[in-house]
Amino acid sequence: METEIRTQLLSLAEPEYQKFSAALIPNITNLMGVRLPAIRKMAKKIAAGDWRAYLKTADDDYFEEVMLQAMVIGHVQADLDEWLEHVAAFVPKIDNWSICDSFCAGLKYTRVHAESVWNFLQPYLKSDQEYEIRFGVVMLLNFYLDETYIDRVLVSLDQIKHEAYYVKMAVAWAISMAYVKQPEVTMHYLKNNTLDDFTYNKALQKITESYRVDPETKQMIRSMKRKTKRSVRV
């Protein structure tokens, strides 16, 4: 099965798209250059068959092979415990923002078992590993920015103190999305938080980039930016 899947992926590879994708995902050198819709189509077909056998033997040599696994897990039909086992087994394979964010977006089964998945996510949010934390944060912004969870989400985001770039960017992204969906409670948070200056200012920037925020509000958000200290040469 693995050989057949790799052959199929290689047949879908586009050299120009490979160059484009490589420029967007730093430090990843194992890209074939297959577009995501094509991988998603393969994932749906695998998920409709013996997906358990596939996940047990799937190769990880290429970016697209890992992405395919991520998408298969998002499409499978399984009970909650088994599904979460596959999610947990996949998380250590995440080593870039693209795999992380696509994986999270596909885990729509979360909506059916929101509280159970919330509890499942807590160790990841408290992890010291860059992409474990990003996984947890992107799951929050995808599935937990409603009235039921928003307070808990903002507390969780505020407690993340990790210096990795892709953690800070995920937290900023989550806060900006929280503002779009729950502006009043998120504004209160923006005025009372312990975020570092980079993450805080990046969150404000992302809010102002949203087409769902009106010009007057954007101007007010810009006025909230923190001035960061610049190093002085002696």
Accessible surface in RSA format (square Angstrom, percent):
REM  Atomic radii and reference values for relative SASA: ProtOr
REM  Chains: A
REM  Algorithm: Lee & Richards
REM  Probe-radius: 1.40
REM  Slices: 20
REM RES _ NUM      All-atoms   Total-Side   Main-Chain    Non-polar    All polar
REM                ABS   REL    ABS   REL    ABS   REL    ABS   REL    ABS   REL
RES MET A   1   109.00  56.4  66.12  43.8  42.88 102.1  68.04  57.8  40.96  54.3
RES GLU A   2    54.64  31.4  50.37  38.1   4.27  10.2  11.03  21.3  43.61  35.6
RES THR A   3   109.79  78.1 103.43 104.9   6.36  15.2  72.54  97.4  37.25  56.3
RES GLU A   4   126.25  72.5 118.20  89.4   8.05  19.2  44.49  86.1  81.76  66.8
RES ILE A   5    16.99   9.7  16.99  12.7   0.00   0.0  16.99  12.2   0.00   0.0
RES ARG A   6    62.55  26.3  62.55  31.9   0.00   0.0  21.05  28.8  41.50  25.1
RES THR A   7    84.46  60.1  82.11  83.2   2.35   5.6  64.84  87.1  19.62  29.7
RES GLN A   8    75.23  42.1  70.09  51.2   5.14  12.2  24.74  52.7  50.49  38.3
RES LEU A   9     0.00   0.0   0.00   0.0   0.00   0.0   0.00   0.0   0.00   0.0
RES LEU A  10    88.62  49.4  74.55  53.3  14.07  35.4  74.72  52.5  13.90  37.4
RES SER A  11    87.37  73.8  46.28  61.8  41.09  94.7  48.40 103.1  38.97  54.6
RES LEU A  12    66.79  37.2  56.65  40.5  10.14  25.5  60.93  42.8   5.86  15.8
RES ALA A  13    32.45  29.8  13.75  21.2  18.70  42.5  13.75  19.4  18.70  49.5
RES GLU A  14    63.75  36.6  63.00  47.7   0.75   1.8  25.99  50.3  37.76  30.8
RES PRO A  15   100.86  73.5  93.68  85.4   7.18  26.1 100.07  82.6   0.79   4.9
RES GLU A  16   124.57  71.5 119.41  90.3   5.16  12.3  66.25 128.1  58.32  47.6
RES TYR A  17    42.04  19.6  37.95  21.6   4.09  10.6  16.36  12.3  25.67  31.6
RES GLN A  18    50.20  28.1  50.20  36.7   0.00   0.0   9.97  21.2  40.23  30.5
RES LYS A  19   129.97  63.4 119.91  73.6  10.06  23.9  79.51  71.6  50.46  53.7
RES PHE A  20   120.35  60.2 112.34  69.6   8.02  20.9 119.83  72.7   0.52   1.5
RES SER A  21     9.89   8.4   9.00  12.0   0.89   2.0   6.06  12.9   3.83   5.4
RES ALA A  22    36.23  33.3  25.21  38.9  11.03  25.1  25.50  35.9  10.73  28.4
RES ALA A  23    85.47  78.6  47.36  73.1  38.11  86.7  59.47  83.8  25.99  68.9
RES LEU A  24    90.65  50.5  79.72  57.0  10.93  27.5  82.62  58.0   8.02  21.6
RES ILE A  25     9.04   5.1   8.54   6.4   0.50   1.2   8.54   6.1   0.50   1.4
RES PRO A  26    69.34  50.5  53.68  48.9  15.66  56.9  62.27  51.4   7.07  43.9
RES ASN A  27   148.95 102.7 108.93 105.3  40.02  96.4  36.48  87.8 112.47 108.7
RES ILE A  28    20.76  11.8  12.01   8.9   8.75  21.1  12.85   9.3   7.90  21.4
RES THR A  29   136.06  96.8  99.77 101.1  36.29  86.5  74.87 100.6  61.19  92.5
RES ASN A  30    51.66  35.6  45.25  43.7   6.40  15.4  26.71  64.3  24.95  24.1
RES LEU A  31    15.33   8.5   2.44   1.7  12.89  32.4   2.44   1.7  12.89  34.7
RES MET A  32    14.61   7.6   0.33   0.2  14.28  34.0   6.74   5.7   7.87  10.4
RES GLY A  33     0.49   0.6   0.00   N/A   0.49   0.6   0.49   1.4   0.00   0.0
RES VAL A  34     3.90   2.6   0.21   0.2   3.69   8.9   0.21   0.2   3.69  10.0
RES ARG A  35   112.51  47.2 111.46  56.8   1.06   2.5  33.16  45.3  79.35  48.1
RES LEU A  36    49.04  27.3  48.72  34.9   0.32   0.8  48.72  34.2   0.32   0.9
RES PRO A  37    91.76  66.9  83.44  76.1   8.32  30.2  85.23  70.4   6.53  40.6
RES ALA A  38    27.98  25.7  19.78  30.5   8.20  18.6  26.08  36.7   1.90   5.0
RES ILE A  39     0.00   0.0   0.00   0.0   0.00   0.0   0.00   0.0   0.00   0.0
RES ARG A  40    91.69  38.5  91.69  46.7   0.00   0.0  28.95  39.6  62.74  38.0
RES LYS A  41   160.78  78.4 154.50  94.8   6.28  15.0  99.68  89.7  61.10  65.1
RES MET A  42    10.83   5.6   7.27   4.8   3.57   8.5  10.71   9.1   0.12   0.2
RES ALA A  43     0.00   0.0   0.00   0.0   0.00   0.0   0.00   0.0   0.00   0.0
RES LYS A  44   113.75  55.5 106.60  65.4   7.15  17.0  53.83  48.4  59.92  63.8
RES LYS A  45   162.36  79.2 148.19  90.9  14.18  33.8 100.18  90.2  62.18  66.2
RES ILE A  46    26.43  15.0  19.69  14.7   6.74  16.2  26.11  18.8   0.32   0.9
RES ALA A  47    14.23  13.1   3.74   5.8  10.49  23.9   3.98   5.6  10.24  27.1
RES ALA A  48    93.81  86.3  49.08  75.7  44.73 101.7  61.16  86.1  32.64  86.5
RES GLY A  49    45.23  55.8   0.00   N/A  45.23  55.8  33.63  92.3  11.60  26.0
RES ASP A  50    96.36  67.5  76.63  76.3  19.74  46.7  36.08  84.9  60.28  60.1
RES TRP A  51    11.39   4.6  11.21   5.4   0.19   0.4   1.76   0.9   9.64  15.6
RES ARG A  52   112.84  47.4 110.96  56.6   1.88   4.5  48.02  65.6  64.82  39.3
RES ALA A  53    37.81  34.8  31.64  48.8   6.17  14.0  36.54  51.5   1.28   3.4
RES TYR A  54     5.57   2.6   5.57   3.2   0.00   0.0   4.00   3.0   1.58   1.9
RES LEU A  55    25.68  14.3  10.81   7.7  14.87  37.4  10.81   7.6  14.87  40.0
RES LYS A  56   176.04  85.9 138.74  85.1  37.30  88.8  91.20  82.1  84.83  90.4
RES THR A  57    68.48  48.7  53.20  53.9  15.28  36.4  58.06  78.0  10.42  15.8
RES ALA A  58    18.09  16.6   1.35   2.1  16.73  38.1   2.12   3.0  15.97  42.3
RES ASP A  59    51.26  35.9  44.18  44.0   7.08  16.7   5.73  13.5  45.53  45.4
RES ASP A  60    65.58  45.9  49.14  48.9  16.44  38.9  23.70  55.8  41.88  41.8
RES ASP A  61    92.05  64.5  74.24  73.9  17.81  42.1  22.80  53.7  69.25  69.1
RES TYR A  62    67.46  31.5  67.46  38.4   0.00   0.0  26.80  20.1  40.66  50.1
RES PHE A  63    12.69   6.3   9.12   5.6   3.57   9.3  12.69   7.7   0.00   0.0
RES GLU A  64     1.02   0.6   1.02   0.8   0.00   0.0   0.00   0.0   1.02   0.8
RES GLU A  65     6.44   3.7   5.76   4.4   0.69   1.6   4.82   9.3   1.63   1.3
RES VAL A  66    14.16   9.3  14.16  12.8   0.00   0.0  14.16  12.3   0.00   0.0
RES MET A  67     0.00   0.0   0.00   0.0   0.00   0.0   0.00   0.0   0.00   0.0
RES LEU A  68     0.22   0.1   0.22   0.2   0.00   0.0   0.22   0.2   0.00   0.0
RES GLN A  69     2.19   1.2   2.19   1.6   0.00   0.0   0.00   0.0   2.19   1.7
RES ALA A  70     0.80   0.7   0.00   0.0   0.80   1.8   0.00   0.0   0.80   2.1
RES MET A  71    12.98   6.7   8.15   5.4   4.83  11.5  12.67  10.8   0.31   0.4
RES VAL A  72     0.00   0.0   0.00   0.0   0.00   0.0   0.00   0.0   0.00   0.0
RES ILE A  73     3.86   2.2   3.77   2.8   0.09   0.2   3.77   2.7   0.09   0.3
RES GLY A  74    21.39  26.4   0.00   N/A  21.39  26.4   2.09   5.7  19.29  43.2
RES HIS A  75    66.50  36.3  50.79  35.3  15.71  40.2  31.46  32.4  35.04  40.8
RES VAL A  76    13.21   8.7   0.02   0.0  13.20  31.8   0.02   0.0  13.19  35.8
RES GLN A  77   154.41  86.3 142.74 104.3  11.67  27.8  62.81 133.7  91.60  69.5
RES ALA A  78    21.68  19.9   0.00   0.0  21.68  49.3   9.96  14.0  11.72  31.0
RES ASP A  79    94.09  65.9  82.08  81.7  12.01  28.4  44.46 104.6  49.63  49.5
RES LEU A  80    30.02  16.7  26.84  19.2   3.18   8.0  26.84  18.9   3.18   8.6
RES ASP A  81   104.70  73.3  99.54  99.1   5.16  12.2  28.86  67.9  75.84  75.6
RES GLU A  82    41.08  23.6  39.19  29.7   1.89   4.5  21.76  42.1  19.32  15.8
RES TRP A  83     3.31   1.3   3.31   1.6   0.00   0.0   1.90   1.0   1.42   2.3
RES LEU A  84    24.86  13.8  23.71  17.0   1.15   2.9  24.50  17.2   0.36   1.0
RES GLU A  85   118.44  68.0 108.23  81.9  10.21  24.3  43.77  84.7  74.67  61.0
RES HIS A  86    40.23  22.0  38.81  27.0   1.42   3.6  25.80  26.6  14.44  16.8
RES VAL A  87     1.65   1.1   1.65   1.5   0.00   0.0   1.65   1.4   0.00   0.0
RES ALA A  88    36.95  34.0  29.52  45.6   7.43  16.9  29.77  41.9   7.18  19.0
RES ALA A  89    68.57  63.0  47.97  74.0  20.61  46.9  59.68  84.0   8.89  23.6
RES PHE A  90     4.05   2.0   2.41   1.5   1.64   4.3   3.93   2.4   0.11   0.3
RES VAL A  91     2.84   1.9   0.60   0.5   2.25   5.4   0.60   0.5   2.25   6.1
RES PRO A  92   100.86  73.5  66.05  60.2  34.81 126.5  73.92  61.0  26.94 167.5
RES LYS A  93    67.82  33.1  52.00  31.9  15.82  37.7  43.24  38.9  24.58  26.2
RES ILE A  94     9.68   5.5   0.00   0.0   9.68  23.3   0.00   0.0   9.68  26.3
RES ASP A  95    88.10  61.7  75.97  75.6  12.13  28.7  31.24  73.5  56.86  56.7
RES ASN A  96     4.89   3.4   4.68   4.5   0.21   0.5   3.29   7.9   1.60   1.6
RES TRP A  97    76.00  30.5  75.98  36.8   0.03   0.1  71.60  38.2   4.41   7.2
RES SER A  98    10.60   9.0   9.76  13.0   0.84   1.9   0.72   1.5   9.87  13.8
RES ILE A  99     1.46   0.8   1.46   1.1   0.00   0.0   1.46   1.1   0.00   0.0
RES CYS A 100     0.00   0.0   0.00   0.0   0.00   0.0   0.00   0.0   0.00   0.0
RES ASP A 101    21.26  14.9  18.15  18.1   3.11   7.4  13.52  31.8   7.74   7.7
RES SER A 102    26.25  22.2  12.83  17.1  13.41  30.9   8.25  17.6  17.99  25.2
RES PHE A 103     0.61   0.3   0.00   0.0   0.61   1.6   0.54   0.3   0.07   0.2
RES CYS A 104     0.00   0.0   0.00   0.0   0.00   0.0   0.00   0.0   0.00   0.0
RES ALA A 105    44.49  40.9  40.43  62.4   4.06   9.2  41.04  57.8   3.45   9.1
RES GLY A 106    22.97  28.3   0.00   N/A  22.97  28.3  19.74  54.2   3.22   7.2
RES LEU A 107     0.57   0.3   0.36   0.3   0.21   0.5   0.57   0.4   0.00   0.0
RES LYS A 108   113.51  55.4 108.86  66.8   4.64  11.1  80.35  72.3  33.15  35.3
RES TYR A 109    64.96  30.3  58.14  33.1   6.82  17.7  47.32  35.6  17.64  21.7
RES THR A 110     0.39   0.3   0.39   0.4   0.00   0.0   0.39   0.5   0.00   0.0
RES ARG A 111   151.59  63.6 123.56  63.0  28.04  66.8  58.45  79.9  93.14  56.4
RES VAL A 112   103.24  67.9  74.22  67.2  29.02  69.9  80.61  70.0  22.64  61.4
RES HIS A 113    58.70  32.1  52.28  36.3   6.42  16.4  40.83  42.1  17.87  20.8
RES ALA A 114    29.42  27.0  25.27  39.0   4.15   9.4  25.27  35.6   4.15  11.0
RES GLU A 115    81.37  46.7  78.37  59.3   3.00   7.1  55.92 108.2  25.45  20.8
RES SER A 116    48.57  41.0  40.63  54.2   7.93  18.3  10.69  22.8  37.87  53.1
RES VAL A 117     1.43   0.9   1.43   1.3   0.00   0.0   1.43   1.2   0.00   0.0
RES TRP A 118    16.16   6.5  16.16   7.8   0.00   0.0   4.91   2.6  11.25  18.3
RES ASN A 119    87.36  60.2  77.64  75.0   9.72  23.4  27.06  65.1  60.30  58.3
RES PHE A 120    41.41  20.7  28.95  17.9  12.46  32.4  39.18  23.8   2.22   6.4
RES LEU A 121     0.08   0.0   0.08   0.1   0.00   0.0   0.08   0.1   0.00   0.0
RES GLN A 122    35.33  19.8  35.33  25.8   0.00   0.0  27.02  57.5   8.31   6.3
RES PRO A 123    87.24  63.6  74.69  68.1  12.55  45.6  80.66  66.6   6.58  40.9
RES TYR A 124    30.18  14.1  29.89  17.0   0.29   0.7  18.10  13.6  12.08  14.9
RES LEU A 125    10.70   6.0   3.79   2.7   6.91  17.4   3.79   2.7   6.91  18.6
RES LYS A 126   148.23  72.3 113.92  69.9  34.31  81.7 103.58  93.2  44.65  47.6
RES SER A 127    23.28  19.7   4.91   6.6  18.37  42.3  12.74  27.1  10.54  14.8
RES ASP A 128   107.69  75.4  93.04  92.6  14.65  34.6  39.59  93.2  68.10  67.9
RES GLN A 129    98.20  54.9  97.15  71.0   1.05   2.5  25.44  54.1  72.76  55.2
RES GLU A 130    49.23  28.3  43.56  33.0   5.67  13.5  10.72  20.7  38.51  31.4
RES TYR A 131    40.55  18.9  38.05  21.7   2.49   6.5  26.94  20.2  13.61  16.8
RES GLU A 132    51.21  29.4  50.47  38.2   0.73   1.7   6.85  13.3  44.36  36.2
RES ILE A 133     2.93   1.7   2.93   2.2   0.00   0.0   2.93   2.1   0.00   0.0
RES ARG A 134    13.21   5.5  13.21   6.7   0.00   0.0   0.00   0.0  13.21   8.0
RES PHE A 135     0.24   0.1   0.24   0.1   0.00   0.0   0.24   0.1   0.00   0.0
RES GLY A 136     0.00   0.0   0.00   N/A   0.00   0.0   0.00   0.0   0.00   0.0
RES VAL A 137     0.00   0.0   0.00   0.0   0.00   0.0   0.00   0.0   0.00   0.0
RES VAL A 138     0.53   0.4   0.53   0.5   0.00   0.0   0.53   0.5   0.00   0.0
RES MET A 139     1.78   0.9   1.78   1.2   0.00   0.0   1.78   1.5   0.00   0.0
RES LEU A 140     0.00   0.0   0.00   0.0   0.00   0.0   0.00   0.0   0.00   0.0
RES LEU A 141     8.33   4.6   6.50   4.6   1.84   4.6   6.50   4.6   1.84   4.9
RES ASN A 142    45.16  31.1  28.76  27.8  16.40  39.5   3.72   9.0  41.44  40.1
RES PHE A 143    25.59  12.8   2.93   1.8  22.66  59.0   9.78   5.9  15.81  45.2
RES TYR A 144     0.21   0.1   0.20   0.1   0.00   0.0   0.20   0.2   0.00   0.0
RES LEU A 145     9.01   5.0   0.86   0.6   8.15  20.5   2.15   1.5   6.86  18.5
RES ASP A 146    64.31  45.0  62.63  62.3   1.68   4.0  36.12  85.0  28.20  28.1
RES GLU A 147   147.84  84.9 128.27  97.0  19.56  46.6  43.42  84.0 104.42  85.3
RES THR A 148    97.38  69.3  71.89  72.9  25.49  60.7  46.15  62.0  51.22  77.4
RES TYR A 149    13.56   6.3  13.56   7.7   0.00   0.0   7.14   5.4   6.43   7.9
RES ILE A 150     7.79   4.4   7.79   5.8   0.00   0.0   7.79   5.6   0.00   0.0
RES ASP A 151    88.78  62.2  85.85  85.4   2.93   6.9  33.97  79.9  54.81  54.7
RES ARG A 152    91.11  38.3  87.83  44.8   3.28   7.8  52.17  71.3  38.94  23.6
RES VAL A 153     0.00   0.0   0.00   0.0   0.00   0.0   0.00   0.0   0.00   0.0
RES LEU A 154     9.40   5.2   9.02   6.4   0.38   1.0   9.40   6.6   0.00   0.0
RES VAL A 155    84.24  55.4  80.51  72.9   3.73   9.0  83.91  72.9   0.33   0.9
RES SER A 156    13.74  11.6  10.54  14.1   3.20   7.4   3.71   7.9  10.03  14.1
RES LEU A 157     0.03   0.0   0.00   0.0   0.03   0.1   0.00   0.0   0.03   0.1
RES ASP A 158    25.25  17.7  25.17  25.0   0.08   0.2   6.23  14.7  19.02  19.0
RES GLN A 159   117.73  65.8  95.23  69.6  22.50  53.6  39.75  84.6  77.99  59.1
RES ILE A 160    18.84  10.7   3.85   2.9  15.00  36.1   7.56   5.4  11.28  30.6
RES LYS A 161   126.27  61.6  87.08  53.4  39.19  93.3  92.61  83.4  33.66  35.9
RES HIS A 162    46.64  25.5  38.63  26.9   8.00  20.5  32.65  33.7  13.98  16.3
RES GLU A 163   141.85  81.4 124.13  93.9  17.71  42.2  67.53 130.6  74.32  60.7
RES ALA A 164    19.71  18.1   7.82  12.1  11.90  27.1  18.68  26.3   1.03   2.7
RES TYR A 165   114.05  53.2 106.93  60.8   7.11  18.5  77.78  58.4  36.27  44.7
RES TYR A 166    46.98  21.9  46.98  26.7   0.00   0.0  35.14  26.4  11.85  14.6
RES VAL A 167     1.21   0.8   1.21   1.1   0.00   0.0   1.21   1.1   0.00   0.0
RES LYS A 168    23.49  11.5  22.50  13.8   0.99   2.4  18.74  16.9   4.75   5.1
RES MET A 169    31.03  16.1  30.09  19.9   0.94   2.2  30.28  25.7   0.76   1.0
RES ALA A 170     0.00   0.0   0.00   0.0   0.00   0.0   0.00   0.0   0.00   0.0
RES VAL A 171     4.36   2.9   4.36   3.9   0.00   0.0   4.36   3.8   0.00   0.0
RES ALA A 172     0.00   0.0   0.00   0.0   0.00   0.0   0.00   0.0   0.00   0.0
RES TRP A 173    75.56  30.3  75.56  36.6   0.00   0.0  61.66  32.9  13.90  22.6
RES ALA A 174     0.00   0.0   0.00   0.0   0.00   0.0   0.00   0.0   0.00   0.0
RES ILE A 175     0.00   0.0   0.00   0.0   0.00   0.0   0.00   0.0   0.00   0.0
RES SER A 176     5.33   4.5   5.33   7.1   0.00   0.0   1.69   3.6   3.64   5.1
RES MET A 177    38.94  20.2  38.94  25.8   0.00   0.0  21.59  18.4  17.35  23.0
RES ALA A 178     0.00   0.0   0.00   0.0   0.00   0.0   0.00   0.0   0.00   0.0
RES TYR A 179    17.21   8.0  16.86   9.6   0.35   0.9   5.61   4.2  11.60  14.3
RES VAL A 180    30.52  20.1   7.50   6.8  23.01  55.4  10.80   9.4  19.71  53.5
RES LYS A 181    94.53  46.1  70.33  43.1  24.20  57.6  41.14  37.0  53.38  56.9
RES GLN A 182    33.47  18.7  31.07  22.7   2.39   5.7   2.58   5.5  30.89  23.4
RES PRO A 183    60.38  44.0  59.77  54.5   0.61   2.2  59.97  49.5   0.41   2.5
RES GLU A 184   153.63  88.2 140.95 106.6  12.68  30.2  59.52 115.1  94.11  76.8
RES VAL A 185    45.49  29.9  37.93  34.3   7.57  18.2  43.56  37.8   1.93   5.2
RES THR A 186     0.00   0.0   0.00   0.0   0.00   0.0   0.00   0.0   0.00   0.0
RES MET A 187    26.21  13.6  26.21  17.3   0.00   0.0  26.20  22.3   0.01   0.0
RES HIS A 188   121.48  66.4 117.65  81.8   3.84   9.8  76.72  79.1  44.77  52.1
RES TYR A 189    17.09   8.0  14.76   8.4   2.33   6.1  17.09  12.8   0.00   0.0
RES LEU A 190     4.37   2.4   0.00   0.0   4.37  11.0   0.00   0.0   4.37  11.8
RES LYS A 191   140.80  68.7 107.84  66.2  32.96  78.5  63.18  56.9  77.62  82.7
RES ASN A 192    91.69  63.2  68.59  66.3  23.10  55.6  31.46  75.7  60.23  58.2
RES ASN A 193    30.48  21.0   1.87   1.8  28.60  68.9   2.79   6.7  27.69  26.8
RES THR A 194    89.29  63.5  70.23  71.2  19.06  45.4  74.77 100.4  14.52  21.9
RES LEU A 195    12.33   6.9   3.87   2.8   8.47  21.3   4.81   3.4   7.52  20.2
RES ASP A 196    60.09  42.1  46.95  46.7  13.13  31.1  42.51 100.0  17.58  17.5
RES ASP A 197    57.09  40.0  52.90  52.7   4.19   9.9  11.00  25.9  46.09  46.0
RES PHE A 198    85.34  42.7  75.75  46.9   9.59  24.9  81.70  49.5   3.64  10.4
RES THR A 199     3.29   2.3   3.29   3.3   0.00   0.0   2.12   2.9   1.17   1.8
RES TYR A 200    10.78   5.0  10.78   6.1   0.00   0.0   1.32   1.0   9.46  11.7
RES ASN A 201    19.73  13.6  15.22  14.7   4.50  10.8  11.76  28.3   7.97   7.7
RES LYS A 202    43.81  21.4  42.13  25.8   1.68   4.0   8.76   7.9  35.04  37.3
RES ALA A 203     0.00   0.0   0.00   0.0   0.00   0.0   0.00   0.0   0.00   0.0
RES LEU A 204     4.88   2.7   4.88   3.5   0.01   0.0   4.88   3.4   0.00   0.0
RES GLN A 205    80.06  44.8  73.98  54.1   6.08  14.5  29.83  63.5  50.23  38.1
RES LYS A 206    53.54  26.1  47.22  29.0   6.32  15.0   8.52   7.7  45.02  48.0
RES ILE A 207     0.05   0.0   0.00   0.0   0.05   0.1   0.05   0.0   0.00   0.0
RES THR A 208    16.71  11.9  11.16  11.3   5.54  13.2   1.64   2.2  15.07  22.8
RES GLU A 209   110.14  63.2  76.95  58.2  33.19  79.0  44.11  85.3  66.03  53.9
RES SER A 210    19.52  16.5  11.20  14.9   8.32  19.2  17.21  36.6   2.31   3.2
RES TYR A 211   192.73  90.0 162.00  92.2  30.73  80.0 130.87  98.3  61.86  76.3
RES ARG A 212   126.65  53.2  90.64  46.2  36.01  85.7  44.30  60.5  82.35  49.9
RES VAL A 213    10.73   7.1   3.95   3.6   6.78  16.3   7.35   6.4   3.38   9.2
RES ASP A 214    77.02  53.9  67.50  67.2   9.51  22.5  40.52  95.4  36.49  36.4
RES PRO A 215   111.18  81.0 104.23  95.0   6.94  25.2 106.77  88.2   4.41  27.4
RES GLU A 216   147.02  84.4 136.81 103.5  10.21  24.3  56.96 110.2  90.06  73.5
RES THR A 217    27.26  19.4  25.21  25.6   2.04   4.9   7.88  10.6  19.38  29.3
RES LYS A 218    38.95  19.0  38.95  23.9   0.00   0.0   7.90   7.1  31.05  33.1
RES GLN A 219   113.69  63.6 113.23  82.8   0.46   1.1  44.85  95.5  68.84  52.2
RES MET A 220    81.47  42.2  74.79  49.5   6.69  15.9  74.84  63.6   6.63   8.8
RES ILE A 221     0.00   0.0   0.00   0.0   0.00   0.0   0.00   0.0   0.00   0.0
RES ARG A 222   125.54  52.7 111.14  56.7  14.40  34.3  52.34  71.5  73.20  44.4
RES SER A 223    89.49  75.6  49.54  66.1  39.95  92.0  49.39 105.2  40.10  56.2
RES MET A 224    36.62  19.0  22.62  15.0  13.99  33.3  29.72  25.3   6.90   9.1
RES LYS A 225   136.85  66.8 118.86  72.9  17.99  42.8  61.80  55.6  75.05  79.9
RES ARG A 226    69.09  29.0  62.13  31.7   6.95  16.6  37.37  51.1  31.71  19.2
RES LYS A 227   200.69  97.9 171.29 105.1  29.40  70.0 119.08 107.2  81.61  86.9
RES THR A 228    75.13  53.4  57.52  58.3  17.61  42.0  28.87  38.8  46.26  69.9
RES LYS A 229   208.65 101.8 174.06 106.8  34.59  82.4 123.60 111.3  85.05  90.6
RES ARG A 230   216.02  90.7 194.07  98.9  21.95  52.3  69.56  95.1 146.46  88.8
RES SER A 231   115.23  97.4  79.88 106.6  35.34  81.4  57.40 122.2  57.83  81.0
RES VAL A 232   129.40  85.1 104.63  94.7  24.76  59.7 107.99  93.8  21.40  58.0
RES ARG A 233   235.12  98.7 205.97 105.0  29.14  69.4  81.92 112.0 153.20  92.8
RES VAL A 234   192.30 126.5 119.85 108.5  72.45 174.6 148.33 128.9  43.98 119.3
END  Absolute sums over single chains surface
CHAIN  1 A    12778.4      10605.9       2172.5       7073.3       5705.1
END  Absolute sums over all chains
TOTAL         12778.4      10605.9       2172.5       7073.3       5705.1
